[in-house]
C-alpha cells in the first residue's frame, strides 16, 4: 500500500506496466522529457529510455502508429492531452482500431490503450472541456472506463493495458492533484467491468461515474440528513457496462437518477435510462438525467461553474424527483 494522489497512482501504474510488460510503449505530446503536461508520466523516460518518447502535435499520427504497433505485437499506451483533441484522430480510433478484430476475421487484435483527460477546469473553454465518453461508447469494439479514485486510476489502467481490445481510459484533470489515499500498486489484474455501491440507500438510485462521483456522494450525504436515502451506484467501466447492477438497485429503490458531467442530450445517461425502461423495471416516478446543459463551455470560470452539476443542484433535483412520486 502506498499513499498516492490520483495522478501519482496513474504514474505508478505506468511504471508497473513498463516493468511487467516489455512490449509496452508510452508516447504522446510532451509525455517524455517534460513528463506530461500534468506530470503524470514524470520519470518514465529516465527509467525506460526510448520506450517512452515525445511525438509531434499530430493526434492522427499518434493513433495511427499505435494501431499498427498494436497489430504487430506491441502494447502502446498513448496519451491524447485533452479528450477534445481525440476528434482529430477519430478515423484512426473509430474506423481503424475498433475494426481490427472484425476485418481480420479475428486473426489480429489492437491491444492499445488511449489515456486522455476531460472535464471542465478554470479557463478550459469550449475546446478543452468537452466530455465525450458517449461518442466512443457508440462505437462497437472500443472499451471505455472513467476512474474516480486513486485506486481506480491505478487498477483500471493496468486492466486496460492487459486487454487485447483498444481501450480509452478517460481521466479527469480536476482529480490529478487531489488528496492522497492508500493505493495497492502490486495487486492482481482486476477483471474488466462491474459496478459498486458507494453508498447504500432505499429511496432513490443515483448512477454516476468519473469525477461526478464525488459530487454525488457529497449530495447523498447531505440528503441523508433530510431523511432521504440515496443509493450511489458508481460504474467505472462504461463498456462493458454492468446493466444488471443498475436494474437491481433501481428495482429495489423504485427511483432512478443518472448524473454525468457531459451534456444531457445524447449523454450516456440516456442509454442507462433506456436499459432500465426496456427491462420494465417498475419506477415510482419518471427517471431523471442530470448533466451539463446543451451549451458550449464559457471561458469565465464563474459561468462554467454555474453549468456543471454540483452537489446543491443534484440535491434539489433528487428532492423534486422524490416529491413528485409521493
C-alpha positions, 0 to 999 in steps of 0.5 A: 500500500502506498499513499498516492494522489490520483495522478501519482497512482496513474504514474505508478501504474505506468511504471508497473506496466513498463516493468511487467510488460516489455512490449509496452510503449508510452508516447504522446505530446510532451509525455517524455522529457517534460513528463506530461503536461500534468506530470503524470508520466514524470520519470518514465523516460529516465527509467525506460529510455526510448520506450517512452518518447515525445511525438509531434502535435499530430493526434492522427499520427499518434493513433495511427502508429499505435494501431499498427504497433498494436497489430504487430505485437506491441502494447502502446499506451498513448496519451491524447492531452485533452479528450477534445483533441481525440476528434482529430484522430477519430478515423484512426480510433473509430474506423481503424482500431475498433475494426481490427478484430472484425476485418481480420476475421479475428486473426489480429487484435489492437491491444492499445490503450488511449489515456486522455483527460476531460472535464471542465477546469478554470479557463478550459473553454469550449475546446478543452472541456468537452466530455465525450465518453458517449461518442466512443461508447457508440462505437462497437469494439472500443472499451471505455472506463472513467476512474474516480479514485486513486485506486481506480486510476491505478487498477483500471489502467493496468486492466486496460493495458492487459486487454487485447481490445483498444481501450480509452481510459478517460481521466479527469484533470480536476482529480490529478492533484487531489488528496492522497489515499492508500493505493495497492500498486502490486495487486492482481489484474482486476477483471474488466467491468462491474459496478459498486455501491458507494453508498447504500440507500432505499429511496432513490438510485443515483448512477454516476461515474468519473469525477461526478462521483464525488459530487454525488456522494457529497449530495447523498450525504447531505440528503441523508440528513433530510431523511432521504436515502440515496443509493450511489451506484458508481460504474467505472467501466462504461463498456462493458457496462454492468446493466444488471447492477443498475436494474437491481438497485433501481428495482429495489429503490423504485427511483432512478437518477443518472448524473454525468458531467457531459451534456444531457442530450445524447449523454450516456445517461440516456442509454442507462435510462433506456436499459432500465425502461426496456427491462420494465423495471417498475419506477415510482416516478419518471427517471431523471438525467442530470448533466451539463446543459446543451451549451458550449463551455464559457471561458469565465470560470464563474459561468462554467461553474454555474453549468456543471452539476454540483452537489446543491443542484443534484440535491434539489433535483433528487428532492423534486424527483422524490416529491413528485412520486409521493 
